[in-house]
Amino acid sequence: MNVTSIFGTLLGLVIREASAHCDTEDGPAVTDGRRALDSGNVNVALKWVHPGGEDEVRAVFDKVRRVRVAGGETREVADRWFLETLVRVHRAGEGAGFSGLAPAGAGVDPRVVAADEALELGSIEPLRGLVDEDRWDELERRFDHAIALRGFDPDDLVAAREYMDAYVRFFKYAEGHDHDHHGHDHHEHAP
Protein backbone atom coordinates (compact mmCIF):
# COMPACT_ATOMS: atom_id res chain seq x y z
CA MET A 1 0.00 0.00 0.00
CA ASN A 2 1.51 3.36 -0.98
CA VAL A 3 1.37 6.62 1.00
CA THR A 4 -1.44 8.01 -1.12
CA SER A 5 -3.60 4.95 -0.45
CA ILE A 6 -2.91 5.12 3.27
CA PHE A 7 -3.72 8.84 3.33
CA GLY A 8 -6.94 8.26 1.39
CA THR A 9 -8.00 5.49 3.77
CA LEU A 10 -7.29 7.65 6.83
CA LEU A 11 -9.09 10.62 5.29
CA GLY A 12 -12.08 8.43 4.57
CA LEU A 13 -12.19 7.32 8.20
CA VAL A 14 -12.00 10.91 9.41
CA ILE A 15 -14.76 11.97 7.02
CA ARG A 16 -16.90 8.97 8.04
CA GLU A 17 -16.43 9.85 11.73
CA ALA A 18 -17.36 13.48 11.16
CA SER A 19 -20.43 12.63 9.14
CA ALA A 20 -21.60 9.69 11.21
CA HIS A 21 -24.31 11.56 13.06
CA CYS A 22 -26.61 12.28 10.15
CA ASP A 23 -25.80 9.34 7.91
CA THR A 24 -26.35 6.42 10.25
CA GLU A 25 -29.35 4.10 10.09
CA ASP A 26 -30.48 5.41 13.47
CA GLY A 27 -29.43 9.02 12.95
CA PRO A 28 -31.89 11.89 13.20
CA ALA A 29 -32.19 12.49 9.44
CA VAL A 30 -33.02 8.84 8.75
CA THR A 31 -35.41 8.76 11.71
CA ASP A 32 -37.24 11.78 10.30
CA GLY A 33 -37.17 10.22 6.84
CA ARG A 34 -38.92 7.12 8.16
CA ARG A 35 -41.45 9.28 10.01
CA ALA A 36 -42.13 11.15 6.77
CA LEU A 37 -42.70 7.91 4.86
CA ASP A 38 -44.99 6.48 7.52
CA SER A 39 -47.00 9.68 7.96
CA GLY A 40 -47.12 10.61 4.27
CA ASN A 41 -45.82 14.10 5.10
CA VAL A 42 -42.56 14.81 3.28
CA ASN A 43 -42.12 18.04 5.27
CA VAL A 44 -41.08 15.98 8.29
CA ALA A 45 -37.91 15.15 6.32
CA LEU A 46 -37.49 18.32 4.25
CA LYS A 47 -36.14 20.29 7.20
CA TRP A 48 -32.90 18.37 6.60
CA VAL A 49 -32.38 19.66 3.06
CA HIS A 50 -31.60 23.05 1.61
CA PRO A 51 -34.34 24.62 -0.51
CA GLY A 52 -32.43 23.82 -3.71
CA GLY A 53 -32.61 20.10 -2.87
CA GLU A 54 -36.32 20.04 -2.07
CA ASP A 55 -37.55 19.12 -5.56
CA GLU A 56 -35.32 16.07 -5.79
CA VAL A 57 -36.34 14.81 -2.36
CA ARG A 58 -40.04 15.49 -3.03
CA ALA A 59 -39.90 13.63 -6.37
CA VAL A 60 -38.29 10.54 -4.84
CA PHE A 61 -40.69 10.69 -1.87
CA ASP A 62 -43.72 10.73 -4.20
CA LYS A 63 -42.44 7.75 -6.20
CA VAL A 64 -41.55 5.79 -3.08
CA ARG A 65 -44.94 6.44 -1.47
CA ARG A 66 -46.64 5.03 -4.60
CA VAL A 67 -44.61 1.80 -4.77
CA ARG A 68 -44.12 1.01 -1.09
CA VAL A 69 -47.72 -0.23 -0.88
CA ALA A 70 -46.48 -3.36 -2.67
CA GLY A 71 -44.85 -4.33 0.63
CA GLY A 72 -42.02 -6.80 1.17
CA GLU A 73 -38.73 -6.24 -0.60
CA THR A 74 -40.24 -3.62 -2.86
CA ARG A 75 -41.06 -1.49 0.15
CA GLU A 76 -37.61 -2.06 1.69
CA VAL A 77 -35.82 -1.04 -1.51
CA ALA A 78 -38.05 1.97 -2.05
CA ASP A 79 -37.66 3.17 1.53
CA ARG A 80 -33.89 2.76 1.31
CA TRP A 81 -33.81 4.80 -1.91
CA PHE A 82 -35.70 7.65 -0.26
CA LEU A 83 -33.56 7.60 2.92
CA GLU A 84 -30.32 7.56 0.95
CA THR A 85 -31.57 10.38 -1.27
CA LEU A 86 -32.57 12.43 1.77
CA VAL A 87 -29.20 12.04 3.48
CA ARG A 88 -27.21 12.51 0.26
CA VAL A 89 -29.03 15.77 -0.53
CA HIS A 90 -28.63 16.88 3.10
CA ARG A 91 -24.89 16.16 2.99
CA ALA A 92 -24.53 17.94 -0.35
CA GLY A 93 -26.12 21.01 1.24
CA GLU A 94 -23.32 20.92 3.81
CA GLY A 95 -20.73 20.62 1.06
CA ALA A 96 -19.95 17.06 2.16
CA GLY A 97 -19.86 13.78 0.32
CA PHE A 98 -22.04 10.76 0.93
CA SER A 99 -20.96 7.16 0.65
CA GLY A 100 -24.12 5.45 1.85
CA LEU A 101 -25.89 4.94 5.13
CA ALA A 102 -23.71 3.65 7.95
CA PRO A 103 -24.91 1.02 10.40
CA ALA A 104 -26.79 2.19 13.49
CA GLY A 105 -24.51 3.82 16.05
CA ALA A 106 -21.46 3.75 13.80
CA GLY A 107 -18.80 6.18 14.99
CA VAL A 108 -21.07 8.69 16.72
CA ASP A 109 -19.23 10.93 19.18
CA PRO A 110 -20.59 10.44 22.74
CA ARG A 111 -21.01 14.22 23.00
CA VAL A 112 -23.34 14.17 20.00
CA VAL A 113 -25.38 11.35 21.53
CA ALA A 114 -25.57 13.37 24.77
CA ALA A 115 -26.52 16.54 22.85
CA ASP A 116 -29.40 14.71 21.17
CA GLU A 117 -30.47 13.30 24.52
CA ALA A 118 -30.29 16.77 26.08
CA LEU A 119 -32.63 18.20 23.45
CA GLU A 120 -34.99 15.26 23.78
CA LEU A 121 -35.14 15.64 27.58
CA GLY A 122 -35.14 19.45 27.55
CA SER A 123 -32.18 19.39 29.94
CA ILE A 124 -28.54 20.05 29.19
CA GLU A 125 -27.43 17.69 31.96
CA PRO A 126 -26.54 14.69 29.73
CA LEU A 127 -23.58 16.80 28.52
CA ARG A 128 -22.27 17.51 32.01
CA GLY A 129 -18.75 16.11 32.29
CA LEU A 130 -18.40 15.62 28.53
CA VAL A 131 -17.84 19.28 27.65
CA ASP A 132 -15.16 21.41 29.31
CA GLU A 133 -16.50 23.82 31.91
CA ASP A 134 -15.00 26.83 30.12
CA ARG A 135 -17.27 26.07 27.14
CA TRP A 136 -20.40 25.66 29.23
CA ASP A 137 -21.82 29.22 28.95
CA GLU A 138 -21.79 29.16 25.14
CA LEU A 139 -23.10 25.59 25.14
CA GLU A 140 -26.03 26.63 27.33
CA ARG A 141 -26.74 29.61 25.08
CA ARG A 142 -26.89 27.35 22.01
CA PHE A 143 -28.96 24.77 23.88
CA ASP A 144 -31.48 27.40 25.02
CA HIS A 145 -31.74 28.73 21.46
CA ALA A 146 -32.41 25.26 20.03
CA ILE A 147 -34.95 24.48 22.76
CA ALA A 148 -36.77 27.75 22.06
CA LEU A 149 -37.17 26.79 18.39
CA ARG A 150 -37.98 23.10 18.65
CA GLY A 151 -41.77 23.36 18.83
CA PHE A 152 -42.10 24.28 15.15
CA ASP A 153 -44.90 23.11 12.87
CA PRO A 154 -43.39 20.50 10.49
CA ASP A 155 -45.25 22.12 7.60
CA ASP A 156 -43.52 25.46 8.29
CA LEU A 157 -40.23 24.74 6.55
CA VAL A 158 -38.91 28.20 7.41
CA ALA A 159 -39.27 27.50 11.14
CA ALA A 160 -38.12 23.89 10.71
CA ARG A 161 -34.91 24.98 9.01
CA GLU A 162 -34.32 27.67 11.59
CA TYR A 163 -34.51 24.96 14.26
CA MET A 164 -32.18 22.71 12.27
CA ASP A 165 -29.61 25.49 12.10
CA ALA A 166 -29.78 25.96 15.89
CA TYR A 167 -29.68 22.18 16.40
CA VAL A 168 -26.55 21.76 14.29
CA ARG A 169 -24.81 24.74 15.90
CA PHE A 170 -25.56 23.24 19.32
CA PHE A 171 -24.31 19.73 18.65
CA LYS A 172 -21.27 20.94 16.68
CA TYR A 173 -20.27 23.12 19.64
CA ALA A 174 -20.84 20.18 22.00
CA GLU A 175 -18.46 18.15 19.79
CA GLY A 176 -15.79 20.78 20.28
CA HIS A 177 -16.14 22.86 17.13
CA ASP A 178 -15.79 26.52 18.09
CA HIS A 179 -16.84 28.02 14.76
CA ASP A 180 -20.39 28.33 13.56
CA HIS A 181 -21.34 25.55 11.18
CA HIS A 182 -21.62 27.49 7.95
CA GLY A 183 -22.52 24.38 5.99
CA HIS A 184 -26.05 24.91 7.29
CA ASP A 185 -26.34 28.47 6.05
CA HIS A 186 -29.25 27.29 3.91
CA HIS A 187 -31.14 26.77 7.15
CA GLU A 188 -30.13 30.17 8.40
CA HIS A 189 -30.84 32.25 5.30
CA ALA A 190 -33.65 30.32 3.69
CA PRO A 191 -36.06 30.02 6.61
N, C-alpha and C positions, 0 to 999 in steps of 0.2 A: 504494500500500500504506500503510495507516495504522499508527500506533505500536503499537496492540494486535496487529495481524497480525505486525509485525516482532518484537515481544516473544514472541509465541506460537511463531514459527518458531525464534527463538534458544533459547527454553526447550526446545523439542522436540529441537534439536540437542544441548543439554547433557544432557537426559535420555537420549537415544540413546547418547551417549558414555559416560555413567555406567553404563548397563545393558548395554553392548556385550559384556561378557565372557560372560554366561550366555545371551544371546539370539542368538548368532551360529550359523550353520550348522556351524561347527567348534568351537563352545564346549564346555565340559565337560559341561553339562547335556544338550545334544543328543547328544554322543558317548555318554554313558551311556544316553540314551534309545534310541539305535540298538543298543547292546550288549544292552539289555533285550529289544528286539524280536527280535534275532537269537538270543538265548539262550533266550527264553521265560520269563525270570525278571524280573518287574516290579520286584522289590526293588532291582535294579541302578539303576533310575531313581528309586525312591521316596525315596531319601535326599535328593533335591533338594526335596521338598515337605513342608510342615508336616502333622502328623497329620490336621488337619481337611480337607485336600485329597486325602488318600489315596483315598477312595472314588471320587471323580471320575476320578482318574488310572487307578485299577484298572479301572473300568468301560470307559473308552475303550480301554485296553490289551487287555482281553479281546475287545472287538468287533474291534479292528484285527487281532489275532492270528488271528481266525477268517476275516476276509476277505482278508488279505494273501496267502493261498495261491493266490488267483486270478492273482497275478503282474501284470506289466505296469503299466499306468497305475493300475489298481485298487490295487495294492500301494503305488505311489508316493503316491497320494492318502491312503490309509489311514495310511501311515507319517507323512506330513506332519501329518495330523490329530492323531496321538498326540504327536508332537514339539512341536507348537504348544500342545497342551493341557498337556503337562508343563511347558514354560517359562512359560506363562501362569499356571498354578497356583503355580509356584515364585515368580514375580514378585509375585503377589498376596500370598503369605506374607511377602514383604519390604515390603509396603505400596506396591508400585510398579506402574505400568501396563505394558501389553504391547501393542505395535503390530505384532507379527509377527516372524518370524525374519529377522535381518539376514544379508547375505551373509558368507561366510567371511572372517575377519580384519577385518571392518568396525570401525574406530574403537577397537581394543583398545590400551590403554595399554601401552607397552613394559615397564613394571615388572610388569604383570599377566602378560604373556607370560613374563617372566623368573621370576616367582614360581611359575608353573605348571611351568616347566622345572626350577626348583630342587627342587620336590617330587618330580617325576618322577625326577630324578637322585639325590635324597637328599643334595644339596649346595646350600648357600645361595649358592655362588659366582656363579651367573648374575646375581644382584642386585648384585654388587660394582660400584660406580661409578654405579649407578642410584639408590641410596638414600643420603641424607646420612649421613655417619659418626656424627653425634650420635644417629641413630635406630637404629643397628646393634644395640645390646644388646637393645632391645625386639623388633626384627625377628628376631634369633636366638632369643629366648625363644619367640616365636610359631611360628617355623619348627620348633623342636625339639618343641613341643607337637603340632603337626600331624603331624610325622613319627612321633611316638610312637603316634598314633591311627590311622594310615593302613592298618594291616594288618587291619582289621575284616572280619568275615564279612558279605557283602552281605545275607544273610538276617536279620541282627541289626540291625534298623532303629534301635534305640537307639544302638548303637555307630556305625552309619553316620552318623546325624545329629550325634552328638557330634564325629565327624571333620569333617563339613561345617561345623560351627560354627567349629572351629579353622582349617579351610582358609580360610573367608571372613575371619575375623579377621586371618589372616596376609596374604592378598593385599590386603585393604583397607588395612592398615598399610603394606605395600609401596607402595601407590598414593599414600600421603601422608595418609591419614585417621588422625587421632590417637585418635579415640573408638572404643569398641567398637561393632561393627555390630549394633545391637539389632534390626534387621529379621530376624535369624536366631535370635531368642530361642526360636522353636519348636524349633530344633535343640538349644538349650542346656537347655531345661526339659522337653522331651518325651522325651529319650533314655532 
